[in-house]
Structures are given as structure tokens and as C-alpha cells.
Amino acid sequence: MSTRDSLRPVFVIGNPRSGTSLLRLMLTCHPDLVVPPECGFILWLQSRHGNWSGQQARDPVAVAHFVDELLACRKFDTWGLDGETLRMALMREQPADYASLCSVVVYTYAAAQNKHPRYWGDKNNFHISHVGDLRRLYPAARFLHITRDGRDVACSYRSVMSQASDSPYAPRLNTTAQDIAREWASNVEAAESAMADLPAGQRLTMSYEELTTQPQATLERITGWLQLPFDTAMLDFHEANRAKQLEPISTMDWKTRTTTPVSSDTVGQFRQLLSADDIRAFEAVAGPALLKLGYALQGEVPDSKRSAS
């Protein structure tokens, strides 16, 4: 992996339904980046394999044990990797520590996608609470936080929960304005607090609104931060997703927009989809967080824009 920066990953964090999957797909369509489907194995397996060493890397029994536990991780099946492929890659690369071990796993996924990227990434909403843990494992890691108007997030939560899905990974989301507001504000506060503790060059915050209304300019800002050239393939993520099933079929029930071009048509949707009472209830809980991120409060809205919740 001499041509790869395996210990400088980029972690994508954000509240659920804030565009993290959209951003993941855009990033993984860059030829020098790979960001696999969501799976939290890096943190989940650290307590048992965090002391990984070069000696274990040369031990077929230790490698097989790690692979067996990896394959049992929730959502790892969406990566489409089999045990033998993983074992061969790990025995070949012989990663000398846990951070390198996880990097090899991600690059093995990339190779299965016929990619040999320089950087790898990881998108996971629950990493909001583990930025410090990830930075201790990867001191040079970069963190990309995507934000979205929490009132639009509330609309998305309700839309997802109104859809029937038999997927084992179907999300279970709050549906009341107050509960969503509390969750969203808590996640935003946790993410922004964690980001503030990072060196300036290792953190970047951008919004769903920027990404969907000015996709190329926003992606150019991200790739510049990563010291990579912008690539137009990032804007064609939807075509690559349709052709290669980059978003696992088991999550597509609630991610159908990942097969269509980027669109800003859901920006500000709360004005039509939330009742005036819901908007007031959300802002009563999360008003300070909305204002901090630059979103104006609505308060009362005209009767013509009210709808049943």
C-alpha cells in the first residue's frame, strides 16, 4: 500500500437523514477515494482486536478469528466480501497494528470494486459520539460533518417511517416534532463540539443545502480540503449507483433518491409538510441549534402553508 495514505482516512458524520449517504456516494465515485457502505466494525472490534500486532498478522489462526468476527458484524454483509478473500488480503498485507488492519479491510473492498484509491473513508452516523475514539486510532484522520435543517430532517424521518420495509436494517426513527428536535439538536451539538477540538486542517463542516444547490462548488471545496482534484464522476454518483449497486439493496427502500441526480427539491420542505404547531414545537426545543447553524426560525406561518402533521 505504498501509494496509499492508509492511516489518514476521512470520516463522514452527520445526523441521520442529513445527506450522509448522498455524500458517501459522491465521495466513493472519486477515483482516489473509496467509502464503503455503512458498517461500524472499526469501533465494534477494537476491544477484542485493538492490540493487533505483526505477529498476529502472520498467524493464520489469528487472522481467521478476526475475519470470522468481522463477517458477523451488522451490515458487513452489504460489502459483498467473502472470508477467503479477506484472509488472503490480510495474510498478504500483514498489517502490523489495528489501524492498519482496518485499512486493509477497506482497501480489500475497494479492490473488489476494481478500484485502487489513495484514500479511504467511513460514513457512519453513530461516529458522532466517537470522534475522539477514532482520532486516537487515526491521529491524522479528517472529519467531514454534514448538517441539514432539522425541520427538513423531521420531514424525512416521518417519510421513512411511513414506508413499509422488510429489510433487517430498516431504521427506527422518532416521529414527533419534539423527539426529533431533541435528537437532532443533541447530535448537532455533539458533532460541532467534537469538531471544535480538531486541528483546523482535519475538520470541515458543510451543509446539505450547499451540497444540493451548489453540488460542484461544494465538492470542489471538499476535494480541495482533501488535496485531491475534483472529478466529474462525483456528480454522476446516481448512474454509478444504478450500474454497480453502490448503495446496498437492503437499504434502498429508504434511499431511492441515490439513483437520481442530485436535487434541492427537498430543501425547505418543512414549510409545506409540517404543521404550524410542529414547527413551533421543533423550534421551541432546537431553536438555538438552528440559529447557530444559520437557519432562520419561522414561528407562526401563514395558514396557506399549514398542513396536517
KAMOHU-V982331 format. One record per residue. RES is the residue in three letters. OMEGA is omega in whole degrees, 0 to 359 (NA if undefined). D_LAST is the distance of its C-alpha to the last C-alpha in whole Angstrom. Layout:
{{RES OMEGA D_LAST} {RES OMEGA D_LAST}}
This chain:
{{MET 185 53} {SER 181 55} {THR 184 53} {ARG 177 50} {ASP 192 48} {SER 182 47} {LEU 177 47} {ARG 182 44} {PRO 173 41} {VAL 180 38} {PHE 179 35} {VAL 179 31} {ILE 178 29} {GLY 175 25} {ASN 176 22} {PRO 179 20} {ARG 179 19} {SER 179 21} {GLY 181 23} {THR 179 26} {SER 176 26} {LEU 181 27} {LEU 177 29} {ARG 182 31} {LEU 178 32} {MET 181 33} {LEU 185 35} {THR 175 36} {CYS 174 37} {HIS 183 40} {PRO 181 43} {ASP 180 44} {LEU 168 41} {VAL 177 39} {VAL 185 36} {PRO 173 36} {PRO 184 32} {GLU 173 31} {CYS 185 33} {GLY 187 34} {PHE 184 38} {ILE 179 39} {LEU 183 38} {TRP 185 38} {LEU 186 42} {GLN 183 43} {SER 182 44} {ARG 184 46} {HIS 184 47} {GLY 179 47} {ASN 180 51} {TRP 182 52} {SER 177 55} {GLY 178 57} {GLN 177 59} {GLN 181 56} {ALA 180 55} {ARG 183 59} {ASP 182 58} {PRO 180 57} {VAL 179 56} {ALA 179 54} {VAL 181 52} {ALA 179 52} {HIS 178 50} {PHE 182 48} {VAL 179 47} {ASP 179 46} {GLU 177 44} {LEU 181 42} {LEU 180 42} {ALA 181 40} {CYS 179 37} {ARG 178 34} {LYS 180 33} {PHE 177 36} {ASP 181 37} {THR 179 35} {TRP 177 37} {GLY 180 40} {LEU 178 43} {ASP 184 45} {GLY 182 47} {GLU 177 51} {THR 180 49} {LEU 181 48} {ARG 180 51} {MET 180 53} {ALA 182 52} {LEU 178 52} {MET 179 55} {ARG 185 56} {GLU 180 54} {GLN 179 55} {PRO 189 53} {ALA 178 54} {ASP 187 51} {TYR 179 48} {ALA 179 46} {SER 178 49} {LEU 180 48} {CYS 177 44} {SER 179 45} {VAL 179 47} {VAL 181 44} {VAL 179 42} {TYR 174 45} {THR 174 46} {TYR 181 42} {ALA 180 43} {ALA 178 47} {ALA 176 45} {GLN 182 43} {ASN 178 46} {LYS 176 45} {HIS 187 48} {PRO 177 46} {ARG 184 47} {TYR 172 44} {TRP 180 41} {GLY 181 37} {ASP 177 35} {LYS 179 31} {ASN 181 29} {ASN 184 26} {PHE 176 28} {HIS 176 31} {ILE 183 29} {SER 186 31} {HIS 179 34} {VAL 179 35} {GLY 179 38} {ASP 181 39} {LEU 180 39} {ARG 176 41} {ARG 178 44} {LEU 180 44} {TYR 184 44} {PRO 181 45} {ALA 183 45} {ALA 176 42} {ARG 185 39} {PHE 182 35} {LEU 182 33} {HIS 177 29} {ILE 181 27} {THR 177 24} {ARG 176 20} {ASP 185 18} {GLY 179 16} {ARG 173 13} {ASP 175 13} {VAL 179 14} {ALA 177 11} {CYS 181 10} {SER 176 13} {TYR 183 13} {ARG 179 9} {SER 180 11} {VAL 184 14} {MET 176 13} {SER 183 12} {GLN 176 16} {ALA 177 19} {SER 176 22} {ASP 179 25} {SER 175 26} {PRO 182 28} {TYR 180 26} {ALA 183 22} {PRO 174 20} {ARG 189 19} {LEU 174 16} {ASN 180 14} {THR 178 10} {THR 183 9} {ALA 182 9} {GLN 181 13} {ASP 179 14} {ILE 180 14} {ALA 180 15} {ARG 180 18} {GLU 182 19} {TRP 182 19} {ALA 179 21} {SER 180 23} {ASN 179 24} {VAL 180 24} {GLU 180 27} {ALA 181 28} {ALA 182 29} {GLU 177 30} {SER 179 32} {ALA 180 34} {MET 182 34} {ALA 180 36} {ASP 183 39} {LEU 171 40} {PRO 186 42} {ALA 183 41} {GLY 183 42} {GLN 181 40} {ARG 176 37} {LEU 176 35} {THR 176 31} {MET 185 29} {SER 174 26} {TYR 181 24} {GLU 176 23} {GLU 184 27} {LEU 184 28} {THR 178 26} {THR 179 27} {GLN 188 30} {PRO 184 31} {GLN 180 35} {ALA 181 35} {THR 178 33} {LEU 176 35} {GLU 177 38} {ARG 180 37} {ILE 182 36} {THR 175 40} {GLY 176 42} {TRP 178 41} {LEU 181 42} {GLN 176 45} {LEU 175 44} {PRO 174 44} {PHE 177 41} {ASP 184 41} {THR 177 40} {ALA 180 39} {MET 179 36} {LEU 180 34} {ASP 182 35} {PHE 184 33} {HIS 178 31} {GLU 178 34} {ALA 180 36} {ASN 178 33} {ARG 185 33} {ALA 189 37} {LYS 182 37} {GLN 180 34} {LEU 172 34} {GLU 185 30} {PRO 180 31} {ILE 181 30} {SER 177 29} {THR 186 26} {MET 179 25} {ASP 182 22} {TRP 179 20} {LYS 183 22} {THR 181 23} {ARG 180 23} {THR 177 26} {THR 179 28} {THR 181 27} {PRO 179 29} {VAL 183 27} {SER 178 24} {SER 187 22} {ASP 176 20} {THR 177 17} {VAL 181 18} {GLY 183 16} {GLN 183 13} {PHE 181 11} {ARG 178 12} {GLN 190 10} {LEU 178 7} {LEU 175 6} {SER 177 5} {ALA 179 9} {ASP 179 9} {ASP 179 7} {ILE 178 10} {ARG 181 13} {ALA 179 12} {PHE 183 13} {GLU 177 16} {ALA 180 17} {VAL 191 18} {ALA 181 18} {GLY 180 20} {PRO 179 23} {ALA 177 23} {LEU 182 21} {LEU 181 24} {LYS 180 26} {LEU 175 25} {GLY 179 25} {TYR 181 21} {ALA 176 21} {LEU 183 19} {GLN 185 16} {GLY 177 16} {GLU 175 15} {VAL 180 14} {PRO 179 15} {ASP 183 14} {SER 181 14} {LYS 178 12} {ARG 174 9} {SER 179 6} {ALA 180 4} {SER NA 0}}
